[in-house]
Amino acid sequence: MARVMITCPDTGRPIYTGMSFDEIIFENSQLPDKSVLCPACGQVHIWNKQDAYLESEDDAHQP
């Protein structure tokens, strides 16, 4: 399963939302607005499926 990520609007850094999905399930899911405390800037970000993407294998191995 891949981690669901968003991009911090302040820093541009990828942020893990705390959710993980199989690609097919993610594509078919309906995700209402969610919130996440951003470790990059310390603010709470509201996000939805349109803001999210699945972390690729390459992304997962970057420092």
CORJOKA-V281828 format. One record per residue. N is the residue number from 1. RES is the residue in one small letter. PHI is phi in degrees with one decimal (NA if undefined). BURIAL is 1 if it has 16 or more other ideal C-beta (glycine too) atoms within 10 Angstrom, else 0. Layout:
BEGIN
N;RES;PHI;BURIAL
N;RES;PHI;BURIAL
END
This chain:
BEGIN
1;m;NA;0
2;a;-103.0;1
3;r;-77.4;1
4;v;-85.7;1
5;m;-119.5;1
6;i;-130.5;1
7;t;-108.4;1
8;c;-63.2;1
9;p;-68.8;0
10;d;-89.4;0
11;t;-108.6;0
12;g;78.0;0
13;r;-82.6;0
14;p;-71.7;0
15;i;-125.9;1
16;y;-76.6;0
17;t;-83.2;1
18;g;92.0;0
19;m;-114.6;1
20;s;-135.7;0
21;f;-143.3;1
22;d;-71.3;0
23;e;-58.0;0
24;i;-65.8;0
25;i;-64.7;0
26;f;-60.2;1
27;e;-59.7;0
28;n;-95.0;0
29;s;-85.8;0
30;q;-113.5;0
31;l;-106.2;1
32;p;-72.1;0
33;d;-54.9;0
34;k;-127.8;1
35;s;-130.6;0
36;v;-146.7;1
37;l;-80.8;0
38;c;-83.7;1
39;p;-73.1;0
40;a;-78.3;0
41;c;-123.5;0
42;g;84.0;0
43;q;-97.3;0
44;v;-90.4;0
45;h;-108.8;1
46;i;-93.5;0
47;w;-140.7;1
48;n;-139.9;0
49;k;-59.4;0
50;q;-64.2;0
51;d;-86.6;1
52;a;-99.3;1
53;y;-149.6;1
54;l;-89.6;1
55;e;-67.9;0
56;s;-82.1;0
57;e;-58.1;0
58;d;-63.4;0
59;d;-62.6;0
60;a;-66.2;0
61;h;-100.5;0
62;q;-85.1;0
63;p;-69.5;0
END
